């Protein structure tokens, strides 16, 4: 007889203490500390004191030795006794961010971005249509075609009949390359009021970079940061990214992003901008024009002009606003309308999922 047996719940034993459990925490901490190994290990020691992460069989000294042996940290040649992370760790951080934000993605063949154009394409879609002259025999879906024959002729004849009108084929999708510029705000407001906004932004950038590298190797992803000025950074530099005592020069960021995209010979181009504040700065001859109080007309107008310029060359801008200030939302709405792009207002927790979903949606567009 099948039934259920009930008993008292007994929690599972604590996970085995060792390198793997400490390493996961270390990777999170070294991201938060912008690649500072010493500070990350200090925090790990404090957590060990509070939660008992190590025991007599495996201590923090053993963990540090294993980090060196496995090639995750090296001694800093310029400062003896200090450690720095290695390229192996940089890649590990990107992979960790990808798993944390996007989940474990199954590997597939070399992927490119789908467009809405169907026909004799590169990859099958989920859409079916009636057979047309010139379609390959391989594209005919036999199960659906036989079902149509039974529905269309089954009641009229004792013999099975299959006509051209019964045939259905699977649509194919053409694929194209996409060029994306990811803009990250590193102004002082990204750590203002005790809220760390830069770490989630870094994780999203690293996860997106690893996603493109693994699933869409023919695509281009450039990352730029903007404060008083804007400059391009390498993917490998993302773990070390820090906020500075900067204002927000959105104009400089957009100008650099558009310059980078002009050099890309791909049909699909887009800009993703992660920010938490309004534009407050412009670079002019002789210095900087700054105004942090309200929305400065001069700064706003130049920013909107660039949004319109991007629209004219078919570069949509998707803004990820990690703040809920209605005053700032009004500016973002105007910016988005001028560019005919998109805007999301997100907390830090949902930022990665929004970026991922928008990237997936844009794979299906020819802009």
Phi and psi in degrees as a GROMACS rama.xvg file:
@    title "Ramachandran Plot"
@    xaxis  label "Phi"
@    yaxis  label "Psi"
@TYPE xy
-85.064  135.282  UNK-2
-162.121  -164.12  UNK-3
-121.735  146.473  UNK-4
-120.829  126.784  UNK-5
-106.039  142.899  UNK-6
-149.553  170.562  UNK-7
-66.1309  141.662  UNK-8
-75.0825  127.702  UNK-9
-118.416  113.736  UNK-10
-58.7708  147.941  UNK-11
-67.8347  155.169  UNK-12
-61.5085  154.651  UNK-13
-61.4527  143.347  UNK-14
-58.8141  150.723  UNK-15
-62.6  133.605  UNK-16
-82.3653  134.794  UNK-17
174.056  -162.948  UNK-18
-60.8471  -47.7019  UNK-19
-60.6756  -44.7989  UNK-20
-67.1826  -38.7743  UNK-21
-71.2889  -34.2304  UNK-22
-65.0177  -38.7224  UNK-23
-60.7641  -43.0773  UNK-24
-67.5321  -40.5604  UNK-25
-59.9756  -41.7605  UNK-26
-64.6385  -36.9031  UNK-27
-67.3198  -44.5798  UNK-28
-68.8714  -37.4474  UNK-29
-70.4074  -23.9851  UNK-30
-71.487  -45.5459  UNK-31
-63.7683  -36.7992  UNK-32
-87.4465  11.6215  UNK-33
56.9795  44.5947  UNK-34
83.4913  7.44337  UNK-35
-83.4084  101.591  UNK-36
-64.9322  -42.3523  UNK-37
-59.4935  -46.4887  UNK-38
-66.0843  -38.9752  UNK-39
-62.4972  -41.8275  UNK-40
-68.4906  -33.6191  UNK-41
-63.4105  -43.9345  UNK-42
-64.597  -37.521  UNK-43
-65.6928  -37.4727  UNK-44
-62.7688  -40.9289  UNK-45
-64.4603  -41.3471  UNK-46
-65.2924  -35.046  UNK-47
-63.4303  -42.7854  UNK-48
-62.3534  -38.5449  UNK-49
-80.3486  -37.5577  UNK-50
-117.106  -0.220765  UNK-51
62.9109  56.5364  UNK-52
-76.1165  -21.4705  UNK-53
-119.711  170.657  UNK-54
-141.702  -170.561  UNK-55
-67.1237  -23.1428  UNK-56
-81.9911  -29.1714  UNK-57
-145.351  108.319  UNK-58
-108.276  -178.325  UNK-59
-63.9569  -33.7309  UNK-60
-62.2129  -40.935  UNK-61
-62.7335  -39.7016  UNK-62
-64.0492  -43.6864  UNK-63
-64.0413  -42.0227  UNK-64
-60.7776  -40.642  UNK-65
-67.1867  -37.0916  UNK-66
-58.9244  -40.5541  UNK-67
-70.6561  -44.5988  UNK-68
-64.1177  -37.8773  UNK-69
-82.9492  -2.9742  UNK-70
83.5832  22.974  UNK-71
-90.446  -25.8166  UNK-72
-136.16  150.553  UNK-73
-128.522  156.692  UNK-74
-73.7688  135.915  UNK-75
-73.1366  119.979  UNK-76
-67.1972  -30.1056  UNK-77
-78.9861  -23.9304  UNK-78
-135.308  96.2141  UNK-79
-60.9718  140.842  UNK-80
89.9841  -10.6348  UNK-81
-104.408  156.355  UNK-82
-117.868  155.798  UNK-83
-134.495  155.005  UNK-84
-78.3486  156.823  UNK-85
-103.384  168.242  UNK-86
-55.6236  -31.608  UNK-87
-61.4896  -40.2939  UNK-88
-70.2083  -38.9484  UNK-89
-58.2473  -44.8964  UNK-90
-66.5339  -38.0358  UNK-91
-62.4131  -37.3838  UNK-92
-64.8194  -41.5446  UNK-93
-63.1881  -44.4184  UNK-94
-64.2432  -39.3942  UNK-95
-63.543  -40.7381  UNK-96
-65.052  -39.2366  UNK-97
-62.1296  -44.3577  UNK-98
-68.1093  -38.7096  UNK-99
-66.9242  -42.1412  UNK-100
-91.7027  -44.7456  UNK-101
-103.398  -6.6669  UNK-102
81.0776  171.43  UNK-103
-77.2424  113.665  UNK-104
-92.2181  134.177  UNK-105
-72.7536  138.992  UNK-106
-69.6362  141.314  UNK-107
-132.576  178.932  UNK-108
-69.1821  168.312  UNK-109
-51.7685  115.446  UNK-110
-105.06  149.059  UNK-111
-129.981  -179.374  UNK-112
-91.913  130.063  UNK-113
-71.8212  151.946  UNK-114
-122.076  166.691  UNK-115
-70.6672  -9.34032  UNK-116
-72.5276  128.013  UNK-117
-117.233  169.009  UNK-118
134.966  -134.665  UNK-119
-82.9203  74.8069  UNK-120
-101.279  -159.9  UNK-121
-101.884  -24.4596  UNK-122
-141.304  137.637  UNK-123
-71.4715  142.713  UNK-124
-102.973  -172.244  UNK-125
-95.3733  -0.700264  UNK-126
-87.6012  141.713  UNK-127
-114.019  152.216  UNK-128
-150.232  169.963  UNK-129
-72.4402  153.989  UNK-130
-65.3755  138.356  UNK-131
-125.401  152.783  UNK-132
-58.0965  130.748  UNK-133
103.678  -15.2377  UNK-134
-69.084  144.015  UNK-135
-74.2959  152.633  UNK-136
-64.1241  -31.8431  UNK-137
-65.4747  -23.1066  UNK-138
-83.588  -9.25459  UNK-139
-71.0227  129.594  UNK-140
-93.9273  104.273  UNK-141
-65.9811  -40.5717  UNK-142
-60.2817  -49.2618  UNK-143
-66.0222  -38.0112  UNK-144
-66.837  -42.9943  UNK-145
-65.3668  -38.5968  UNK-146
-61.6249  -42.387  UNK-147
-62.1384  -40.063  UNK-148
-63.2325  -41.1504  UNK-149
-65.4893  -40.7524  UNK-150
-69.1102  -37.7879  UNK-151
-82.2795  -32.3141  UNK-152
-127.47  -5.83618  UNK-153
-62.9673  -32.2087  UNK-154
-86.7617  -12.8748  UNK-155
-98.1662  -19.6438  UNK-156
-142.654  150.601  UNK-157
-79.8118  -15.7282  UNK-158
-103.554  147.479  UNK-159
-68.8412  134.822  UNK-160
-133.183  129.707  UNK-161
-126.147  117.849  UNK-162
-112.649  169.609  UNK-163
-59.5759  -33.7256  UNK-164
-68.4165  -16.2222  UNK-165
-84.6929  -19.1036  UNK-166
-72.1957  137.657  UNK-167
-124.237  145.083  UNK-168
-124.698  156.294  UNK-169
-87.6598  129.177  UNK-170
-66.5761  148.626  UNK-171
-110.026  147.724  UNK-172
-111.49  134.418  UNK-173
-76.6679  154.011  UNK-174
-120.445  152.654  UNK-175
-143.181  166.794  UNK-176
-87.2986  153.272  UNK-177
-128.929  138.864  UNK-178
-111.889  126.333  UNK-179
-125.271  135.242  UNK-180
-112.216  125.009  UNK-181
-102.842  117.618  UNK-182
-100.427  130.418  UNK-183
-121.226  124.808  UNK-184
-74.6273  122.777  UNK-185
-118.425  27.3206  UNK-186
-70.4094  167.123  UNK-187
-61.521  -26.7161  UNK-188
-66.433  -14.6294  UNK-189
-71.5522  -8.76548  UNK-190
-130.105  19.1176  UNK-191
-75.7606  153.171  UNK-192
60.7922  27.7716  UNK-193
75.2391  9.74216  UNK-194
-106.288  123.277  UNK-195
-84.1049  103.533  UNK-196
-100.839  -19.1766  UNK-197
-74.2262  -34.8293  UNK-198
-63.4361  -47.8684  UNK-199
-59.7385  -37.2774  UNK-200
-63.6885  -41.5907  UNK-201
-62.6267  -44.1424  UNK-202
-61.9518  -40.599  UNK-203
-62.669  -43.8425  UNK-204
-62.5522  -43.6543  UNK-205
-67.0594  -39.7388  UNK-206
-66.0367  -42.2816  UNK-207
-64.666  -39.9651  UNK-208
-62.4782  -42.4744  UNK-209
-70.0787  -36.065  UNK-210
-60.6113  -47.9996  UNK-211
-63.1189  -41.9646  UNK-212
-62.9719  -40.2467  UNK-213
-81.6975  -46.2883  UNK-214
-101.352  -27.3616  UNK-215
-131.602  64.2465  UNK-216
-65.3809  -15.2544  UNK-217
-87.1541  -7.60542  UNK-218
-81.0487  165.756  UNK-219
-117.261  134.85  UNK-220
-132.226  117.942  UNK-221
-111.833  141.846  UNK-222
-118.527  129.536  UNK-223
-128.319  153.673  UNK-224
-119.067  151.861  UNK-225
-141.408  133.945  UNK-226
-135.123  -113.844  UNK-227
-67.7682  -33.4025  UNK-228
-124.993  -176.074  UNK-229
-134.467  142.098  UNK-230
-151.637  155.54  UNK-231
-85.1777  143.073  UNK-232
-123.611  156.609  UNK-233
-81.6512  154.309  UNK-234
-57.0492  -38.4607  UNK-235
-66.9258  -16.2088  UNK-236
-88.2112  -6.79561  UNK-237
-59.0868  -40.9002  UNK-238
-60.5641  -23.8547  UNK-239
-92.9243  1.81929  UNK-240
-65.3498  133.587  UNK-241
-132.792  153.679  UNK-242
-78.3744  144.971  UNK-243
-119.348  176.187  UNK-244
-78.6942  60.1653  UNK-245
-111.327  156.697  UNK-246
-85.903  -171.472  UNK-247
-114.726  99.8095  UNK-248
-97.3418  78.8918  UNK-249
-63.7948  -33.2553  UNK-250
-60.0267  -46.4663  UNK-251
-61.9676  -39.3022  UNK-252
-64.6552  -44.8362  UNK-253
-67.3271  -38.8798  UNK-254
-62.2924  -44.2319  UNK-255
-67.2891  -40.7621  UNK-256
-60.9085  -44.3951  UNK-257
-68.1414  -35.238  UNK-258
-62.1068  -42.7629  UNK-259
-64.484  -41.6003  UNK-260
-70.7251  -29.8701  UNK-261
-61.8629  -29.0644  UNK-262
-80.1909  -14.8063  UNK-263
-87.1513  128.147  UNK-264
-94.4469  50.8485  UNK-265
-114.589  149.736  UNK-266
-72.0887  -30.6492  UNK-267
-105.676  124.809  UNK-268
-135.223  145.449  UNK-269
-157.893  157.777  UNK-270
-123.283  129.585  UNK-271
-107.693  128.548  UNK-272
-123.283  119.588  UNK-273
-104.281  119.057  UNK-274
-151.418  163.247  UNK-275
-127.729  8.02815  UNK-276
-146.817  -179.655  UNK-277
-88.746  159.044  UNK-278
-69.1489  133.067  UNK-279
-131.985  4.95861  UNK-280
-148.496  145.493  UNK-281
-135.769  148.593  UNK-282
-98.074  125.721  UNK-283
-126.89  167.982  UNK-284
-60.1217  123.419  UNK-285
95.506  -2.49361  UNK-286
150.766  -152.532  UNK-287
-117.389  141.477  UNK-288
-99.3063  118.028  UNK-289
-129.162  142.008  UNK-290
-159.452  105.383  UNK-291
-91.3496  -1.9514  UNK-292
-98.8471  102.274  UNK-293
77.9838  -171.868  UNK-294
-95.0672  105.217  UNK-295
-70.3247  126.552  UNK-296
-58.9132  -41.8313  UNK-297
-64.4301  -43.7105  UNK-298
-69.7399  -44.5717  UNK-299
-62.9664  -44.8871  UNK-300
-61.7118  -40.4072  UNK-301
-68.435  -35.5804  UNK-302
-65.4237  -43.8362  UNK-303
-66.2059  -34.5792  UNK-304
-62.1435  -37.9356  UNK-305
-69.9787  -35.5787  UNK-306
-60.7861  -41.1779  UNK-307
-68.2023  -39.4158  UNK-308
-62.6187  -39.2686  UNK-309
-64.7517  -38.9209  UNK-310
-63.1707  -39.3539  UNK-311
-64.6177  -29.8825  UNK-312
-101.066  18.3164  UNK-313
60.4563  45.5997  UNK-314
-114.934  100.962  UNK-315
-75.1364  145.951  UNK-316
-115.356  123.86  UNK-317
-106.212  119.889  UNK-318
-101.188  127.536  UNK-319
-108.128  101.813  UNK-320
-94.4273  109.382  UNK-321
-94.7003  55.0101  UNK-322
-157.516  158.28  UNK-323
-113.935  19.4436  UNK-324
-68.45  115.447  UNK-325
-59.1386  -32.1498  UNK-326
-63.2115  -41.8485  UNK-327
-76.1182  -33.2301  UNK-328
-60.3232  -35.0495  UNK-329
-61.8541  -41.249  UNK-330
-65.0809  -44.0034  UNK-331
-62.7934  -38.8102  UNK-332
-61.535  -42.128  UNK-333
-67.067  -42.9533  UNK-334
-59.277  -44.5778  UNK-335
-66.816  -39.3121  UNK-336
-64.9468  -41.4239  UNK-337
-64.5129  -40.4966  UNK-338
-83.2188  -18.4561  UNK-339
59.8038  37.7094  UNK-340
-100.149  -144.536  UNK-341
-136.542  158.907  UNK-342
-140.495  142.253  UNK-343
-126.997  139.249  UNK-344
-112.172  110.011  UNK-345
-132.725  149.556  UNK-346
-76.3407  172.533  UNK-347
-65.8623  -32.7953  UNK-348
-66.6223  -37.1056  UNK-349
-94.8793  4.4105  UNK-350
-61.7762  -47.8368  UNK-351
-61.1996  -41.3377  UNK-352
-65.4014  -36.8157  UNK-353
-65.9547  -44.2883  UNK-354
-61.1312  -44.9466  UNK-355
-62.0009  -47.6428  UNK-356
-62.9455  -40.0206  UNK-357
-68.2244  -37.6699  UNK-358
-62.7085  -41.6192  UNK-359
-64.7239  -42.4541  UNK-360
-63.1444  -40.941  UNK-361
-72.0679  -12.7773  UNK-362
-65.332  -22.5645  UNK-363
-98.2327  12.9731  UNK-364
-120.087  148.84  UNK-365
-113.737  109.929  UNK-366
